[in-house]
Structure formats: structure tokens, C-alpha cells
Amino acid sequence: MHIPDSFIPLWQAIFYWIIALPFIFMSVKWAGKEMDDMKVPILAALAAGIFAIQALNIPIGMGTSGHMVGATLVAIVFASPWAGVLVLTLVLLVQGFVFGDGGITTMGANILNMGVISGFVGYYTFAALMNHKLSLQISSFIGAWLGLLVSALACAVQMYFAGTFPLIPGLVAMGTYHFIIGLVGEGLITAVVLTAIAKSRPDLLENSYIADRGVKA
């Protein structure tokens, strides 16, 4: 899902940067208010884990690949989609500048897809399902799966507007692969990790959506 520099015309890449920058700014502002000495190591650990899982790429064709994202997991742990935006921004910065994974000019589009779209869609889907009394496992599974799928479809649409590949084949390829990756990877891992945290270290979720609603794992 990482978009290389050559895949998007520069003017479009700048446009996505313009959209992404306010979200990045708000995520940094959120961190300034919410981060403390206990939360920083958790954020760093999640960022390292996301960096690792994103290294597991599945070639899709048309010059792109599919992989897990992790923004929804971060958003749920910290009870805010801004946390997902912040972590994915940091991860993408390291991947782009240090490892050449994803473009520099197109990083705004990558942050928009993996940080903003995946994080916000996944978190608020999770929140809505929790409000309807679904379990932590089901809510987080569906939220993470949907967040990944929507971000992949958004990427396919961007590639269409860039003239990189046609719309329908792009949507089918990106949608099919990430539908499956979301089921066996993103959704499952998110549900398992959150269940483990809720059972072994519930104090790490004391400010989360889960605790605020009095929901138990």
C-alpha cells in the first residue's frame, strides 16, 4: 500500500500533503496533551510492532503490494484516532527516509491512507459497535478489518486519478487482497492483542473507550 514517488504526479502528491498536514498537526497537538511517562513507551512499542508487521508485504500486481497497517489498534489503545495518525506518520517517516519504503513526495498520500483513513474509520467503527453492546473482540476485529479495507480502496482510487492503473481492476485487486489480509491479519491481530492487554494489563486501557464505557473483555 506504500505509494512510491513515481506513482503519483507531483501536483497530486502536494494536494495529498495539504490534506494530511492538518491531521499531522492535530496528532502532534494531541500527543502534547495526552502523552506522559507511562504512555510514551507503549506508543514506542506499538510503533515498533507496526513497523515489523508492515514489512510482511504480499505482491498484488500493478507495481503495488498489500500489508497490515495497525492504525486502528493504536487508536483503540489510546482512545483516539489521533494516536493512530501520529504513530503511522512516525513509522512512514522512518520507512521512507531510512529504508526507501514508500515515496517522499507521496508520503502525504500514504499518511492520509494508512494513518487518517484507516485510523478514523477503524476507531469509530469500533466505537459504534461497542455502543451497540458487541464484545471487545468482535468490535475491534471488525473495526480493524474495515479500516484496512477502506484505506486500501482509497489508495486504489488515488492510483486511478494518478493514471497509474484503471479503477475497477485496481479496486478489485486492492480490495480483494486487503479484504483477506484484514480477516486473517489486521482484524485478528488487533482483537488478540487488545484481549491480551485487557486481561493482563487492564491499567494500560484505563483511559480507553473500553474503560470509559465500563466494558470488560
Secondary structure as GFF3:
##gff-version 3
##sequence-region A 1 217
A	DSSP	three_ten_helix	5	7	.	.	.	ID=ss1
A	DSSP	alpha_helix	10	34	.	.	.	ID=ss2
A	DSSP	alpha_helix	39	53	.	.	.	ID=ss3
A	DSSP	beta_strand	58	61	.	.	.	ID=ss4
A	DSSP	beta_strand	64	66	.	.	.	ID=ss5
A	DSSP	alpha_helix	71	77	.	.	.	ID=ss6
A	DSSP	alpha_helix	81	98	.	.	.	ID=ss7
A	DSSP	alpha_helix	107	110	.	.	.	ID=ss8
A	DSSP	pi_helix	111	117	.	.	.	ID=ss9
A	DSSP	alpha_helix	118	131	.	.	.	ID=ss10
A	DSSP	alpha_helix	136	162	.	.	.	ID=ss11
A	DSSP	alpha_helix	167	181	.	.	.	ID=ss12
A	DSSP	pi_helix	182	186	.	.	.	ID=ss13
A	DSSP	alpha_helix	187	200	.	.	.	ID=ss14
A	DSSP	three_ten_helix	202	205	.	.	.	ID=ss15
A	DSSP	alpha_helix	209	212	.	.	.	ID=ss16
###
